[in-house]
Amino acid sequence: MTDLRQGALVVGATSSVGRAIFRELSQDCEVVCTHHRNPGPNTVAFDLGHDEPGALPVDWGTLGAVVVAGGLTQLDVCARDPVASAQVNVDGTLRLIRHAQLSGIEPIFLSSDAVFSGVLSNAQPRPKTETDPVDPITAYGRQKRAVEDVVLGSTGTVLRLSKLVSTRPEDGGFLRDLAAQLLRHEPIRAATDQFLNLTWTEDVARVVRLAIAENLSGLWHVAAEPVRSRYDWSIALARELGVSEDLVRPCSLADFEFLEPRPKDCSLDGSRLQHRLPWTLRAGDRLISDIAGAG
Ligand SMILES: NC(=O)c1ccc[n+]([C@@H]2O[C@H](COP(=O)([O-])OP(=O)(O)OC[C@H]3O[C@@H](n4cnc5c(N)ncnc54)[C@H](OP(=O)(O)O)[C@@H]3O)[C@@H](O)[C@H]2O)c1
């Protein structure tokens, strides 16, 4: 059972989505937030890799909800040292999840489209549903899968997220970085063979709140429409900014040097959750115009 009246814990609350979740849940209850290296206002330090959940300054006997939003999220960091990163992303994360479960709380775990291989068939994306088999090809994806397996085999909620976009200027983010480059008339390279949804961090936070309020357990894809290639998203951004589309240089994902091959088809089908929600997730095209409008 989760119950917002009794307070919530958000582990990894200093990312843009973590801060959005804090703002959303704070409307209902007291929220304890943790950071690792970058303290935020009123956050407490907690290292999934080393710290015991029991030492967190919360009353586990009365706590209502636990959101697991923290961990090592850079794919190359996980690939470079799969053992050390798994100590955070798997061992420490499961320590927290089991502690929550033993305290009678169904944890909410933020997962990723990286649990899928992302193999592109016929150069076209096929957005994955919650029933598609997972087959990660990256260390990060395998770590996410390991935690998903435990949560889905016990109690709790797994929210699989697509690429996140914050519209708050102070949050920065990849689209804002691209916009800044384009406005300086610097060329950017964008892969024509990687496909993704863009999803608003505020929508994810609202989904977390709803998941707690309505005991939405099991697996849900949180992904707004539509799916486009990185190239097409970049062209859309250039158009919204009123700069030359020629600044966006088409390339392949293979042109970038990563430690591991990356999934090409990162698209998720979010329709099952969308049917359950009393609002429509903000569309990726609107996010592009929000970012462009904010300059
Ligand atoms: N961003 C996306 O596009 C995206 C897409 C799909 C899924 N997700 C999922 O959404 C969640 C947030 O992702 P993000 O990209 O927004 O994350 P992020 O910006 O990389 O932030 C990660 C968070 O985890 C904390 N953290 C890092 N190492 C930790 C450790 N050893 N122990 C405890 N906390 C630690 C960080 O704290 P400090 O900053 O204080 O170090 C921060 O609060 C993750 O679960 C990720 O898998 C994100």
The ligand as a Tripos MOL2 file, in Angstrom:
@<TRIPOS>MOLECULE
LIG
   48    52     1     0     0
SMALL
NO_CHARGES

@<TRIPOS>ATOM
      1 N1         16.7510   11.6780  -18.1770 N.am      1 LIG1
      2 C1         16.1610   10.8580  -19.0370 C.2       1 LIG1
      3 O1         15.9760   11.2010  -20.2310 O.2       1 LIG1
      4 C2         15.6750    9.5020  -18.5650 C.ar      1 LIG1
      5 C3         15.1500    8.6120  -19.5150 C.ar      1 LIG1
      6 C4         14.7040    7.3630  -19.0780 C.ar      1 LIG1
      7 C5         14.7430    7.0310  -17.7250 C.ar      1 LIG1
      8 N2         15.2680    7.9200  -16.8230 N.ar      1 LIG1
      9 C6         15.3330    7.5290  -15.3970 C.3       1 LIG1
     10 O2         14.9170    8.6250  -14.5760 O.3       1 LIG1
     11 C7         15.7150    8.6550  -13.3840 C.3       1 LIG1
     12 C8         16.3960   10.0100  -13.2990 C.3       1 LIG1
     13 O3         17.2140   10.1330  -14.4390 O.3       1 LIG1
     14 P1         18.0160   11.4680  -14.7570 P.3       1 LIG1
     15 O4         18.6570   11.3120  -16.0830 O.co2     1 LIG1
     16 O5         17.1060   12.6150  -14.5560 O.co2     1 LIG1
     17 O6         19.1220   11.3720  -13.6350 O.3       1 LIG1
     18 P2         20.3900   12.2710  -13.3060 P.3       1 LIG1
     19 O7         20.1770   13.6640  -13.7800 O.co2     1 LIG1
     20 O8         21.6050   11.5310  -13.7400 O.co2     1 LIG1
     21 O9         20.3150   12.2810  -11.7080 O.3       1 LIG1
     22 C9         20.5220   11.0810  -11.0200 C.3       1 LIG1
     23 C10        20.0520   11.2400   -9.5980 C.3       1 LIG1
     24 O10        20.5620   10.1170   -8.8700 O.3       1 LIG1
     25 C11        21.4030   10.5920   -7.8200 C.3       1 LIG1
     26 N3         22.5010    9.6580   -7.6370 N.ar      1 LIG1
     27 C12        23.5910    9.4790   -8.4240 C.ar      1 LIG1
     28 N4         24.3940    8.5410   -7.8890 N.ar      1 LIG1
     29 C13        23.7840    8.1270   -6.7430 C.ar      1 LIG1
     30 C14        24.1230    7.2040   -5.7390 C.ar      1 LIG1
     31 N5         25.2640    6.5030   -5.7750 N.pl3     1 LIG1
     32 N6         23.2790    7.0550   -4.7070 N.ar      1 LIG1
     33 C15        22.1240    7.7580   -4.6290 C.ar      1 LIG1
     34 N7         21.7390    8.6470   -5.5370 N.ar      1 LIG1
     35 C16        22.5700    8.8290   -6.6030 C.ar      1 LIG1
     36 C17        21.8720   11.9670   -8.2620 C.3       1 LIG1
     37 O11        22.2610   12.7290   -7.1410 O.3       1 LIG1
     38 P3         23.3900   13.8870   -7.2620 P.3       1 LIG1
     39 O12        23.0300   14.7110   -8.4610 O.co2     1 LIG1
     40 O13        23.2540   14.6220   -5.9740 O.co2     1 LIG1
     41 O14        24.7120   13.1800   -7.4050 O.co2     1 LIG1
     42 C18        20.5820   12.4870   -8.9110 C.3       1 LIG1
     43 O15        19.6720   12.9180   -7.9270 O.3       1 LIG1
     44 C19        16.6930    7.4790  -13.4950 C.3       1 LIG1
     45 O16        16.1460    6.3780  -12.8340 O.3       1 LIG1
     46 C20        16.7530    7.2010  -14.9770 C.3       1 LIG1
     47 O17        17.0660    5.8710  -15.2570 O.3       1 LIG1
     48 C21        15.7270    9.1470  -17.2090 C.ar      1 LIG1
@<TRIPOS>BOND
     1     1     2 1
     2     2     3 2
     3     2     4 1
     4     4     5 ar
     5     4    48 ar
     6     5     6 ar
     7     6     7 ar
     8     7     8 ar
     9     8     9 1
    10     8    48 ar
    11     9    10 1
    12     9    46 1
    13    10    11 1
    14    11    12 1
    15    11    44 1
    16    12    13 1
    17    13    14 1
    18    14    15 2
    19    14    16 1
    20    14    17 1
    21    17    18 1
    22    18    19 2
    23    18    20 1
    24    18    21 1
    25    21    22 1
    26    22    23 1
    27    23    24 1
    28    23    42 1
    29    24    25 1
    30    25    26 1
    31    25    36 1
    32    26    27 ar
    33    26    35 ar
    34    27    28 ar
    35    28    29 ar
    36    29    30 ar
    37    29    35 ar
    38    30    31 1
    39    30    32 ar
    40    32    33 ar
    41    33    34 ar
    42    34    35 ar
    43    36    37 1
    44    36    42 1
    45    37    38 1
    46    38    39 2
    47    38    40 1
    48    38    41 1
    49    42    43 1
    50    44    45 1
    51    44    46 1
    52    46    47 1
@<TRIPOS>SUBSTRUCTURE
     1 LIG1         1 GROUP 0 **** ****
